[in-house]
């Protein structure tokens, strides 16, 4: 096995943090270990994490297994009780080298009986302590140098009725702009040509900093102070919090990618109200229209939840219609999953089989929107960032199949569509 294996579930923020975990564990000298960075957004994410933990023990019987992330922060005892697990870290501790020092020490008996195994790390929950279309397990680990995530915001001050994440991540806090600029330069020095700004509630950036700089202020400063950065991309945005400075930058700065991923969650006003979201259906549509008016080449992504409690057929149809009305080409669909302790978990539930059926219909609508988006790009030209041999990413986020001998940024003509990707031919 590799000296240190990290298994990542959940959002891009978790993917970014897995790289920090790798460095921190390396500084502590930890090897022969598997670290599982969990997600708590859905029960399915937690089930997959437990499955990965058991598989890791079967495949690596002599390794230490450490569990961290949001699910481990919310329920440390649950994971500490698993016989396969040697230690549990909360979201704060997982980023510190000293947290892995004890686990890195030689173990006189690496495989004691599960009931007698000395826990390498003590569970330590941090409820409420101030310290994001969902990537699949493993995304971000060993991510290509060409494209790098940069965490600029953490936590959330809002309390959407379905969401447990504020309890795992704490309140909103932001990375100062000077630090963001310095980290961006470091990533570019390692070969990154695209930076993706990420956070739990990205559009809340700056509210806790002196002068309350907005996300638009941050993006503008970053592009101005790192003029050699070719591409800047934003992760999920709340349509109710996109500031005027960001809109102006989106209109005027070609290095800010023409791709908006919106945290919509639903397309029905009553459901949005019951979710305690801060936007309505009309504002979501207006946001997309404004984006297209400013940058006609923009592509839209969004998150939608299927089967939220009390959702009836007409309410669901409003969400389904929103996909086509807004042309949501990059759609992340989440079947509603009750999170204990959240208000939505106490609301009248939709039958599981109906939730699954609605999620399937949303995914089908998303696939149709993606197909239409890709077809509309055939014959056009664009800049593609090669992320690994034969695969790149267009500025509007579509995956592109291309010749394997290319690297870096390449001007391409899009010649066709296959397997949900554009076919790219380099313009020599």
C-alpha positions as CSV (number, residue, x, y, z in Angstrom):
1,X,0.0,0.0,0.0
2,X,1.1,3.6,-0.3
3,X,2.8,5.0,2.8
4,X,-0.2,7.2,3.4
5,X,-3.6,6.9,1.7
6,X,-6.3,9.5,2.0
7,X,-9.9,8.7,1.1
8,X,-12.1,11.8,0.6
9,X,-15.8,12.1,0.5
10,X,-18.0,15.2,0.0
11,X,-17.4,18.7,-1.1
12,X,-14.5,20.5,-2.8
13,X,-13.6,22.0,0.6
14,X,-13.0,18.5,1.9
15,X,-10.9,17.8,-1.2
16,X,-8.8,20.9,-0.5
17,X,-8.5,19.9,3.2
18,X,-7.3,16.4,2.2
19,X,-4.2,18.0,0.7
20,X,-3.6,19.8,3.9
21,X,-4.1,16.6,5.8
22,X,-1.6,14.9,3.6
23,X,1.0,17.6,4.4
24,X,0.3,17.6,8.1
25,X,0.4,13.9,8.5
26,X,3.7,13.8,6.5
27,X,5.2,16.5,8.8
28,X,4.3,14.2,11.7
29,X,6.0,11.3,10.1
30,X,2.8,9.3,9.8
31,X,3.0,6.4,7.3
32,X,1.4,3.0,6.9
33,X,-2.0,4.7,7.5
34,X,-5.3,5.3,5.9
35,X,-7.1,8.6,6.7
36,X,-10.8,8.8,5.8
37,X,-12.1,12.3,5.4
38,X,-15.9,12.0,5.8
39,X,-19.0,14.0,4.7
40,X,-22.2,14.4,6.7
41,X,-24.4,16.0,4.0
42,X,-26.4,12.8,3.4
43,X,-26.9,9.4,5.1
44,X,-25.6,7.8,1.9
45,X,-22.3,9.7,2.2
46,X,-21.9,8.4,5.8
47,X,-22.8,4.9,4.7
48,X,-20.1,5.0,2.0
49,X,-17.6,6.3,4.5
50,X,-18.3,3.4,6.9
51,X,-18.0,1.0,3.9
52,X,-14.7,2.5,2.9
53,X,-13.4,2.2,6.5
54,X,-14.2,-1.5,6.6
55,X,-12.7,-2.1,3.2
56,X,-9.5,-0.2,4.2
57,X,-9.1,-2.6,7.2
58,X,-9.6,-5.7,5.0
59,X,-7.1,-4.4,2.4
60,X,-4.6,-3.0,4.8
61,X,-4.7,-5.1,8.0
62,X,-1.5,-3.6,9.5
63,X,-2.3,0.1,8.8
64,X,-3.6,2.6,11.2
65,X,-7.0,3.9,10.2
66,X,-7.9,7.5,11.2
67,X,-11.4,9.0,10.6
68,X,-12.0,12.7,10.3
69,X,-14.3,15.2,8.5
70,X,-17.8,16.4,9.2
71,X,-19.4,13.1,10.0
72,X,-16.6,12.3,12.5
73,X,-16.9,15.7,14.0
74,X,-20.7,15.4,14.6
75,X,-20.6,11.8,15.9
76,X,-17.0,10.9,17.0
77,X,-18.2,8.2,19.3
78,X,-19.9,6.4,16.5
79,X,-16.7,6.1,14.5
80,X,-14.5,5.5,17.5
81,X,-16.7,2.5,18.3
82,X,-16.0,0.9,14.9
83,X,-13.5,-2.0,15.5
84,X,-11.6,-1.0,12.3
85,X,-10.8,2.5,13.5
86,X,-7.7,3.5,15.5
87,X,-8.5,7.2,16.0
88,X,-10.9,10.0,15.3
89,X,-10.1,13.7,14.6
90,X,-12.5,16.6,14.3
91,X,-12.4,19.2,11.5
92,X,-10.1,21.5,13.5
93,X,-7.6,18.9,14.6
94,X,-7.3,17.2,11.2
95,X,-5.4,20.2,9.7
96,X,-2.7,20.2,12.4
97,X,0.5,18.2,12.2
98,X,0.6,17.7,16.0
99,X,-2.7,15.7,15.8
100,X,-0.9,12.9,13.9
101,X,2.2,12.8,16.1
102,X,0.9,10.1,18.5
103,X,-0.4,8.0,15.6
104,X,3.0,8.2,14.0
105,X,4.8,6.7,17.0
106,X,5.7,3.0,16.7
107,X,3.1,0.7,17.9
108,X,4.4,-2.3,19.9
109,X,1.4,-4.4,18.8
110,X,-0.1,-3.0,15.6
111,X,-3.0,-5.4,15.5
112,X,-4.4,-5.9,19.1
113,X,-7.9,-7.2,19.5
114,X,-10.4,-4.5,18.6
115,X,-11.8,-4.2,22.2
116,X,-8.2,-3.7,23.5
117,X,-6.8,-1.4,20.8
118,X,-5.4,1.8,22.2
119,X,-6.9,4.7,20.4
120,X,-4.2,6.7,18.8
121,X,-6.3,9.9,18.8
122,X,-9.0,10.9,21.3
123,X,-12.3,12.0,19.9
124,X,-12.9,15.7,20.4
125,X,-16.2,17.2,19.1
126,X,-16.3,20.9,18.5
127,X,-20.0,21.7,18.1
128,X,-20.4,25.4,17.3
129,X,-16.8,26.2,17.8
130,X,-15.4,28.8,15.4
131,X,-12.6,27.4,13.5
132,X,-20.1,23.3,-0.8
133,X,-22.4,19.7,-7.9
134,X,-20.8,17.1,-5.0
135,X,-17.5,15.6,-6.0
136,X,-17.3,11.8,-5.7
137,X,-15.2,10.0,-3.1
138,X,-11.5,10.5,-3.8
139,X,-11.9,13.7,-5.7
140,X,-9.1,16.1,-4.9
141,X,-6.6,13.5,-3.7
142,X,-3.5,13.9,-5.9
143,X,-5.4,16.5,-7.9
144,X,-3.7,17.6,-11.1
145,X,-1.4,20.5,-10.6
146,X,-3.1,22.4,-13.5
147,X,-6.2,23.1,-11.4
148,X,-6.0,23.8,-7.7
149,X,-8.6,24.5,-5.0
150,X,-8.1,27.3,-2.6
151,X,-10.2,27.6,0.5
152,X,-11.0,31.2,1.3
153,X,-14.0,30.7,3.6
154,X,-15.1,28.2,6.3
155,X,-18.3,27.6,8.2
156,X,-21.8,29.1,7.9
157,X,-23.9,31.5,9.9
158,X,-27.2,30.5,8.2
159,X,-29.4,27.6,9.3
160,X,-31.1,26.1,6.4
161,X,-33.6,23.6,7.8
162,X,-32.1,20.6,6.0
163,X,-28.4,21.2,6.7
164,X,-26.2,19.8,9.4
165,X,-23.0,21.3,8.2
166,X,-23.0,24.5,10.3
167,X,-22.9,22.2,13.4
168,X,-19.8,20.4,12.0
169,X,-18.0,23.4,10.6
170,X,-19.0,26.3,13.0
171,X,-19.7,29.9,12.1
172,X,-18.5,31.7,9.0
173,X,-14.9,33.0,8.9
174,X,-12.8,34.1,6.1
175,X,-9.1,34.0,5.0
176,X,-7.6,37.5,4.8
177,X,-7.0,38.7,1.2
178,X,-3.2,38.9,1.6
179,X,-3.1,35.3,2.7
180,X,-5.3,34.2,-0.3
181,X,-3.0,36.0,-2.7
182,X,0.1,34.4,-1.1
183,X,-1.5,30.9,-1.3
184,X,-2.5,31.4,-4.9
185,X,1.1,32.3,-5.8
186,X,2.3,29.2,-4.0
187,X,-0.1,27.0,-6.1
188,X,1.0,28.7,-9.3
189,X,4.6,28.0,-8.4
190,X,3.7,24.3,-8.2
191,X,2.2,24.5,-11.7
192,X,-1.4,25.5,-11.2
193,X,-3.0,27.5,-14.1
194,X,-6.5,27.6,-12.7
195,X,-7.4,28.5,-9.1
196,X,-10.9,27.5,-7.8
197,X,-12.0,29.5,-4.8
198,X,-14.0,27.4,-2.4
199,X,-15.8,27.6,0.9
200,X,-18.8,26.3,2.8
201,X,-20.8,29.6,2.1
202,X,-18.5,31.3,-0.4
203,X,-20.6,34.4,-0.9
204,X,-20.5,35.1,2.8
205,X,-16.8,35.8,2.3
206,X,-15.4,38.8,4.2
207,X,-18.3,39.5,6.6
208,X,-16.0,38.7,9.6
209,X,-13.0,40.6,8.3
210,X,-12.1,44.3,9.0
211,X,-13.9,46.5,6.4
212,X,-16.0,43.5,5.4
213,X,-14.5,43.0,1.9
214,X,-16.9,41.1,-0.4
215,X,-16.2,38.0,-2.6
216,X,-16.0,40.4,-5.5
217,X,-13.4,42.5,-3.7
218,X,-11.3,39.3,-3.1
219,X,-11.6,38.1,-6.7
220,X,-10.7,41.5,-8.0
221,X,-7.6,41.8,-5.8
222,X,-6.5,38.3,-6.5
223,X,-6.6,38.9,-10.3
224,X,-4.9,42.3,-10.0
225,X,-2.1,41.1,-7.7
226,X,-1.5,37.8,-9.5
227,X,-1.6,39.0,-13.1
228,X,0.1,35.8,-14.3
229,X,-2.9,33.7,-13.1
230,X,-4.7,32.6,-16.3
231,X,-7.9,31.4,-14.9
232,X,-10.0,32.0,-11.7
233,X,-13.1,29.9,-11.0
234,X,-15.7,30.2,-8.2
235,X,-17.4,27.2,-6.5
236,X,-21.0,27.3,-5.3
237,X,-22.7,30.7,-5.0
238,X,-25.8,31.8,-3.1
239,X,-27.9,33.8,-5.7
240,X,-29.1,36.1,-2.9
241,X,-25.6,37.2,-1.9
242,X,-23.7,37.8,-5.2
243,X,-22.3,41.3,-4.7
244,X,-22.3,44.1,-7.3
245,X,-18.5,44.1,-7.4
246,X,-18.5,40.5,-8.4
247,X,-21.1,41.1,-11.1
248,X,-18.9,43.9,-12.5
249,X,-15.8,41.6,-12.5
250,X,-17.8,38.8,-14.1
251,X,-18.8,41.2,-16.9
252,X,-15.3,42.7,-17.5
253,X,-12.7,40.2,-16.6
254,X,-12.2,37.3,-19.0
255,X,-9.9,35.5,-16.6
256,X,-12.9,35.0,-14.3
257,X,-14.4,31.9,-15.9
258,X,-17.9,32.0,-17.5
259,X,-19.3,29.4,-15.2
260,X,-21.6,29.9,-12.3
261,X,-22.6,27.1,-9.9
262,X,-25.6,28.2,-7.9
263,X,-26.9,26.9,-4.6
264,X,-30.6,26.7,-5.6
265,X,-31.8,23.6,-3.8
266,X,-35.4,23.9,-5.1
267,X,-37.5,25.7,-7.7
268,X,-40.7,26.2,-5.6
269,X,-41.2,29.2,-3.4
270,X,-43.0,27.4,-0.6
271,X,-40.3,24.7,-0.4
272,X,-37.6,27.3,-0.5
273,X,-39.3,29.1,2.4
274,X,-39.6,25.8,4.4
275,X,-35.9,25.2,3.6
276,X,-35.2,28.7,5.1
277,X,-33.4,29.7,1.9
278,X,-32.8,33.4,1.3
279,X,-33.9,33.5,-2.4
280,X,-37.0,32.7,-4.3
281,X,-37.7,31.2,-7.7
282,X,-37.8,34.5,-9.4
283,X,-34.5,35.6,-8.0
284,X,-32.9,32.4,-9.2
285,X,-34.2,32.9,-12.7
286,X,-33.1,36.6,-12.7
287,X,-29.6,35.6,-11.6
288,X,-29.2,33.3,-14.6
289,X,-30.6,35.9,-17.0
290,X,-28.3,38.5,-15.6
291,X,-25.3,36.2,-16.0
292,X,-26.2,35.4,-19.6
293,X,-26.7,39.1,-20.4
294,X,-23.2,39.9,-19.1
295,X,-21.5,36.8,-20.5
296,X,-23.5,35.0,-23.2
297,X,-21.0,32.1,-23.2
298,X,-21.7,31.4,-19.5
299,X,-22.7,27.8,-18.4
300,X,-24.9,27.3,-15.4
301,X,-24.5,24.6,-12.7
302,X,-26.7,24.2,-9.6
303,X,-27.6,22.0,-6.7
304,X,-31.2,20.7,-6.3
305,X,-32.7,18.5,-3.6
306,X,-35.4,16.0,-4.6
307,X,-38.2,15.0,-2.2
308,X,-37.8,17.6,0.5
309,X,-40.4,17.1,3.2
310,X,-43.9,18.3,2.3
311,X,-43.0,18.5,-1.4
312,X,-46.0,17.5,-3.5
313,X,-46.1,16.8,-7.3
314,X,-46.7,20.5,-8.3
315,X,-43.9,21.7,-6.1
316,X,-41.5,19.1,-7.6
317,X,-42.6,20.1,-11.1
318,X,-41.5,23.7,-10.3
319,X,-38.0,22.4,-9.5
320,X,-38.1,20.1,-12.6
321,X,-39.1,23.0,-14.8
322,X,-36.4,25.2,-13.4
323,X,-33.7,22.9,-15.0
324,X,-34.9,23.6,-18.5
325,X,-35.9,27.2,-17.8
326,X,-32.4,28.1,-16.6
327,X,-30.5,25.7,-18.8
328,X,-28.8,24.0,-15.8
329,X,-26.2,22.0,-17.7
330,X,-24.1,21.0,-14.7
331,X,-26.7,19.7,-12.2
332,X,-26.0,18.1,-8.8
333,X,-29.0,16.2,-7.6
334,X,-29.4,15.2,-3.9
335,X,-32.2,12.9,-2.8
336,X,-33.4,14.4,0.4
337,X,-31.7,12.8,3.4
338,X,-33.0,13.6,6.9
339,X,-30.3,14.8,9.2
340,X,-31.1,14.2,12.9
341,X,-31.2,17.5,14.8
342,X,-32.3,19.6,11.9
343,X,-35.8,21.1,11.6
344,X,-36.5,19.4,8.3
345,X,-36.1,16.0,9.9
346,X,-39.2,16.7,11.9
347,X,-41.3,17.7,8.9
348,X,-43.7,15.3,7.1
349,X,-41.5,13.1,5.0
350,X,-42.0,12.2,1.3
351,X,-42.0,8.4,0.7
352,X,-38.5,7.1,-0.1
353,X,-39.6,5.5,-3.4
354,X,-41.0,8.9,-4.5
355,X,-37.8,10.7,-3.5
356,X,-35.8,8.2,-5.6
357,X,-38.1,8.6,-8.5
358,X,-38.0,12.4,-8.4
359,X,-34.2,12.4,-8.1
360,X,-34.0,10.2,-11.2
361,X,-36.3,12.6,-13.1
362,X,-34.1,15.6,-12.1
363,X,-31.0,13.8,-13.2
364,X,-32.6,12.9,-16.5
365,X,-33.5,16.6,-17.0
366,X,-30.0,17.6,-16.1
367,X,-28.6,15.1,-18.6
368,X,-30.8,16.6,-21.3
369,X,-29.7,20.1,-20.4
370,X,-26.0,19.1,-20.5
371,X,-26.5,17.5,-23.9
372,X,-28.1,20.6,-25.3
373,X,-25.3,22.8,-23.8
374,X,-22.6,20.6,-25.4
375,X,-24.4,20.4,-28.7
376,X,-24.6,24.2,-28.8
377,X,-20.8,24.5,-28.5
378,X,-20.0,22.3,-31.5
379,X,-18.2,24.4,-34.1
380,X,-17.2,27.1,-31.6
381,X,-13.7,27.7,-30.2
382,X,-12.5,28.0,-26.7
383,X,-9.5,27.7,-24.4
384,X,-9.0,24.3,-22.7
385,X,-6.9,23.5,-19.7
386,X,-5.3,20.1,-20.0
387,X,-5.7,18.4,-16.6
388,X,-4.3,15.0,-17.5
389,X,-3.2,13.4,-20.8
390,X,-6.2,13.3,-23.2
391,X,-8.6,15.3,-20.9
392,X,-9.1,19.0,-20.4
393,X,-11.6,21.5,-19.0
394,X,-13.2,24.3,-21.1
395,X,-13.5,27.7,-19.5
396,X,-17.2,27.1,-19.2
397,X,-16.5,23.9,-17.2
398,X,-17.3,21.2,-19.8
399,X,-14.9,18.2,-19.9
400,X,-13.1,17.9,-23.2
401,X,-11.5,14.9,-24.9
402,X,-8.3,15.9,-26.7
403,X,-5.0,14.5,-28.1
404,X,-2.9,13.0,-25.4
405,X,0.3,14.9,-26.4
406,X,-1.1,18.3,-25.2
407,X,-0.4,20.2,-22.0
408,X,-1.2,23.5,-20.4
409,X,-3.7,25.9,-21.9
410,X,-4.7,25.1,-25.5
411,X,-6.9,26.9,-28.0
412,X,-9.4,24.3,-29.5
413,X,-12.3,24.0,-31.8
414,X,-15.1,21.8,-30.5
415,X,-15.9,19.2,-33.1
416,X,-18.4,16.9,-31.5
417,X,-19.8,15.3,-28.4
418,X,-19.3,11.8,-27.0
419,X,-19.9,10.3,-23.6
420,X,-20.9,13.7,-22.0
421,X,-17.7,15.4,-23.2
422,X,-16.8,17.7,-26.0
423,X,-14.3,16.5,-28.6
424,X,-11.6,19.1,-29.0
425,X,-9.2,19.7,-31.9
426,X,-6.3,21.9,-31.2
427,X,-5.9,25.1,-33.4
428,X,-2.3,25.0,-34.4
